[in-house]
Amino acid sequence: MQSLIHDDLTVIIPLYNKYKTVERAVLSVLNQTRLPNSIIVVDDGSEDGGPGRIRQLESEYPLIKLIEQENRGVSGARNRGAMESETEYIAFLDADDEWLPGHISNLWKLISENDDADFYTVPYFIDSADGDLKPHVDLPEEFSGPISNFVKTYSNGYGIIHSSSVCFRRSFFFETGGFPEGVKSGEDIYLWLKAGLEGVCAVFNQRSVVLHKDDIGSIERRQKYEPYHVSYFVEHLQDYAAVDRKEIKNFLTKNILLQWGAAKIEKNRWQRAILRQYVYRINKLQWVVLLFSELIPAFLFEWIRKRRIQSRLKK
């Protein structure tokens, strides 16, 4: 009989002012058909009642361990959780998201069939104001196994990976350097690209994660911060082989276009100017396109966004 506890897996939940949702996230782990070895919740200096609620749960469930620290940002919280873990595998879940009951079973099946991979992921749904969305995944339905070209697959469908759906071999996580600290935007995409360029990713294309999004945080980050994955990989392109440089440039070109469109809708001139500077260094034709696109009214980009959302609605 298969054990109901996965002894080699730790779940890490970073917490910062998520009192209203963190209990849902933790309970979604406790309601798994196969439980992890432990659940580490890292409170990153919350100023609400979130840590108190976790203390209550910690007293009821031995799996839960609360760690409290001064505010270091979400990357610092995730990295602290990884440092405190003792298992071979670590999976991440944001405090405002949740796992469907079979998520760990899906991960375990994927790991057991691809134990030579370095990181693993399962696609997700998005619960948003626009409806229940299914972000595109550029893989056959029910695909399970390693991806031969992670950057290209990710570029063609962002629904393949998220900070609430990814699982790392712990040793590989530290080989990549983990999440970059002191970064406010793009720290997750940076790590996915770095991991995909340096290791092997295995995917089980069966959605078992639900993200809850209101877009407020993304808008605030775009207003204030450069996307770190863009700045890093533009600056370090020459560190990679020619074949990898091509895939990185293709990814950044698409990603910058999406971010620029969002900044156009939000009337964020600062962000659009930053993105044009970076795209000029990797794709001068797109730079010209973005320059002329400044003349296009924002409502047309909003129309495109809504059409894109409609194509992703859960059916």
C-alpha positions in Angstrom: 0.0 0.0 0.0 1.4 3.4 -1.0 2.2 5.7 1.9 -0.1 8.7 2.3 2.9 10.9 3.3 5.6 11.9 0.8 8.6 11.8 3.1 10.9 13.6 0.5 8.8 16.7 -0.1 8.5 20.0 1.9 5.9 22.6 0.9 7.1 26.3 1.4 4.6 29.1 1.7 5.9 32.7 1.9 3.6 34.9 4.0 3.2 38.7 4.0 -0.1 40.3 5.0 -2.3 37.5 3.6 -4.5 36.9 6.7 -7.6 36.5 4.5 -6.1 33.8 2.3 -3.2 32.0 4.0 -5.5 29.5 5.8 -7.1 28.5 2.5 -3.6 27.8 1.1 -2.5 25.7 4.1 -5.7 23.8 4.2 -5.4 23.0 0.5 -2.1 21.2 1.3 -3.6 19.4 4.3 -6.5 18.2 2.1 -4.1 16.5 -0.4 -4.6 12.9 -1.1 -0.9 12.5 -0.3 0.6 14.7 2.3 4.1 16.3 2.3 6.7 15.7 5.0 6.2 19.2 6.3 4.7 22.6 5.5 7.0 25.5 6.2 5.3 28.9 6.4 7.8 31.8 6.4 6.3 35.0 7.7 8.1 37.9 6.2 7.3 40.6 8.7 3.5 40.6 8.3 1.5 43.4 10.0 -1.8 41.6 10.1 -3.2 38.5 11.8 -1.7 36.0 9.4 1.1 34.7 11.6 -1.4 34.3 14.5 -3.6 32.1 12.4 -0.7 29.9 11.4 0.3 29.5 15.0 -3.2 28.1 15.7 -2.9 25.7 12.8 0.7 24.8 13.9 -0.7 23.7 17.3 -3.3 21.5 15.6 -1.1 19.9 12.8 2.4 18.7 13.4 3.2 19.0 9.7 3.2 22.8 10.0 6.2 24.9 11.0 6.1 28.7 11.3 9.2 30.7 10.8 9.2 34.4 11.4 11.7 36.9 10.1 12.1 40.6 9.4 10.9 41.7 6.0 13.3 40.5 3.2 10.8 40.3 0.4 9.1 37.2 -1.1 12.4 35.9 -2.6 14.0 36.0 0.9 11.0 34.2 2.4 11.1 31.5 -0.2 14.9 31.0 0.1 14.6 30.9 3.9 12.0 28.2 3.6 14.3 26.2 1.3 17.2 26.6 3.7 15.1 25.3 6.6 13.9 22.3 4.6 15.5 18.9 5.0 13.8 16.9 2.2 15.1 16.0 -1.3 12.3 18.0 -3.0 10.8 21.4 -2.2 7.5 22.7 -3.6 6.3 26.3 -3.4 2.8 27.7 -2.9 1.9 31.4 -2.6 -0.3 32.3 0.4 -3.2 33.5 -1.8 -3.3 30.4 -4.0 -4.4 26.8 -3.5 -3.8 23.3 -4.6 -6.5 20.9 -5.8 -6.5 17.7 -3.8 -4.5 15.6 -6.2 -1.6 18.1 -6.8 1.0 16.3 -4.7 0.0 13.0 -6.1 0.5 14.5 -9.6 3.9 15.8 -8.6 4.9 12.5 -7.0 3.9 10.5 -10.2 5.9 13.0 -12.3 9.0 12.7 -10.0 8.9 8.9 -9.8 8.8 8.6 -13.6 11.4 11.3 -14.2 13.8 11.1 -11.2 16.7 12.4 -13.3 14.9 15.8 -13.9 16.0 18.9 -11.8 12.6 20.6 -11.4 9.0 19.8 -12.0 5.8 21.7 -12.7 2.1 21.2 -13.3 -0.1 23.8 -15.1 -2.7 25.9 -13.3 -6.1 27.7 -13.5 -6.5 31.4 -12.7 -9.5 32.6 -10.7 -9.8 36.2 -11.8 -12.3 39.1 -12.1 -12.5 38.1 -15.8 -13.6 34.6 -15.0 -11.8 31.2 -14.6 -8.9 31.1 -17.0 -6.7 28.4 -18.5 -3.4 29.9 -19.5 -2.0 28.4 -22.6 0.4 25.4 -22.4 2.3 24.5 -25.5 2.2 20.8 -24.9 -0.1 17.9 -25.9 -3.0 17.3 -23.5 -2.0 14.9 -20.7 1.7 15.2 -21.7 4.0 13.8 -19.0 7.7 13.9 -19.1 10.9 16.0 -19.7 10.8 19.0 -22.0 13.6 19.1 -24.6 13.6 23.0 -24.9 12.1 24.6 -21.8 12.7 28.2 -22.8 10.9 27.7 -26.1 8.0 25.8 -24.6 7.7 28.5 -21.9 7.8 31.3 -24.4 4.9 29.7 -26.3 2.7 29.2 -23.2 3.2 30.9 -19.9 0.7 28.5 -18.2 3.4 25.9 -17.8 4.9 27.2 -14.6 4.3 29.4 -11.6 5.6 30.0 -8.1 2.6 28.0 -6.8 3.1 25.1 -9.2 6.8 24.5 -9.3 8.8 21.8 -7.4 12.6 21.7 -7.2 15.1 19.1 -6.4 16.5 20.9 -3.4 20.2 20.6 -4.4 19.4 22.0 -7.8 17.5 24.9 -6.4 20.6 26.0 -4.5 22.8 25.4 -7.6 20.8 28.0 -9.4 21.2 30.4 -6.6 17.5 30.4 -5.7 15.2 33.4 -6.0 17.2 36.6 -6.4 16.7 38.8 -3.3 16.2 42.5 -3.3 14.2 42.2 -6.5 10.6 43.5 -6.8 9.5 42.3 -10.2 10.4 39.4 -12.5 12.3 37.4 -9.9 10.2 34.2 -10.6 10.6 34.4 -14.4 14.3 34.9 -13.9 14.5 31.7 -11.9 12.4 29.7 -14.4 14.6 30.7 -17.3 17.8 30.1 -15.4 16.6 26.7 -14.2 15.5 25.8 -17.7 18.8 26.8 -19.2 20.9 24.9 -16.6 18.7 21.9 -15.9 16.0 19.6 -17.0 12.3 20.3 -16.4 9.6 17.6 -16.4 5.9 18.5 -16.8 2.6 16.8 -16.1 0.1 18.6 -18.2 -2.9 18.2 -15.9 -3.9 21.3 -14.0 -4.1 21.0 -10.3 -3.3 24.5 -9.0 -5.6 27.5 -8.7 -4.2 31.0 -8.7 -6.3 33.8 -7.3 -5.5 37.1 -9.0 -6.7 40.7 -8.7 -3.9 42.2 -10.8 -3.3 45.0 -8.3 0.1 43.8 -7.3 1.2 43.4 -10.9 0.1 46.9 -11.7 2.0 48.4 -8.7 5.2 46.5 -9.7 5.0 47.7 -13.3 4.6 51.3 -12.1 7.7 51.2 -9.9 10.2 48.6 -10.9 12.1 47.2 -13.8 11.4 43.6 -14.7 14.5 41.8 -13.4 14.4 38.9 -15.8 14.6 41.4 -18.7 17.5 43.4 -17.3 19.4 40.3 -16.2 19.2 38.3 -19.4 19.8 41.3 -21.7 22.9 42.1 -19.7 24.1 38.5 -19.7 23.2 37.3 -23.2 26.8 36.8 -24.1 27.2 34.3 -21.2 25.2 31.7 -23.1 25.8 29.6 -26.2 24.5 30.9 -29.5 21.5 28.4 -29.6 20.5 29.5 -26.1 20.9 33.2 -26.9 18.4 32.8 -29.7 15.8 31.2 -27.5 16.4 33.8 -24.7 16.0 36.7 -27.2 12.8 35.2 -28.7 11.4 34.8 -25.1 12.3 38.4 -24.1 10.9 39.8 -27.4 7.5 38.2 -26.7 7.5 39.0 -23.0 8.5 42.6 -23.5 5.6 43.0 -26.0 3.1 41.7 -23.5 4.4 43.9 -20.7 4.5 46.9 -23.0 0.9 46.3 -24.0 -0.1 46.2 -20.3 1.8 49.4 -19.6 0.1 51.0 -22.5 -3.3 50.1 -21.1 -2.3 51.4 -17.7 -0.9 54.6 -19.2 2.5 53.9 -17.7 5.0 55.8 -19.8 7.9 55.1 -17.5 7.6 51.4 -17.9 7.2 51.6 -21.7 10.3 53.7 -22.0 12.3 51.2 -19.9 11.1 48.3 -22.0 11.9 50.1 -25.3 15.5 50.6 -24.1 15.9 46.9 -23.5 14.2 45.7 -26.7 16.4 48.1 -28.7 19.4 46.0 -27.7 17.9 42.6 -28.7 15.4 43.4 -31.5 15.6 46.7 -33.3 12.7 45.9 -35.5 10.4 45.4 -32.5 11.8 48.6 -31.1 10.5 50.5 -34.2 7.2 48.7 -33.8 6.8 49.8 -30.2 7.9 53.3 -31.1 5.1 53.6 -33.7 2.6 51.8 -31.4 2.8 54.8 -29.1 0.4 56.4 -31.6 -2.2 53.7 -31.2 -5.0 54.5 -28.7 -4.9 52.5 -25.4 -8.4 51.2 -25.9 -7.3 49.0 -28.9 -4.8 47.3 -26.6 -7.5 46.8 -24.0 -9.6 45.2 -26.8 -6.8 42.8 -27.7 -6.3 42.0 -24.0 -10.0 41.1 -23.6 -9.9 38.9 -26.8 -6.9 37.1 -25.4 -8.7 36.5 -22.1 -11.8 35.2 -23.8 -9.6 32.6 -25.6 -8.3 31.4 -22.2 -11.6 31.1 -20.4 -12.1 27.7 -18.7 -14.6 25.5 -20.6 
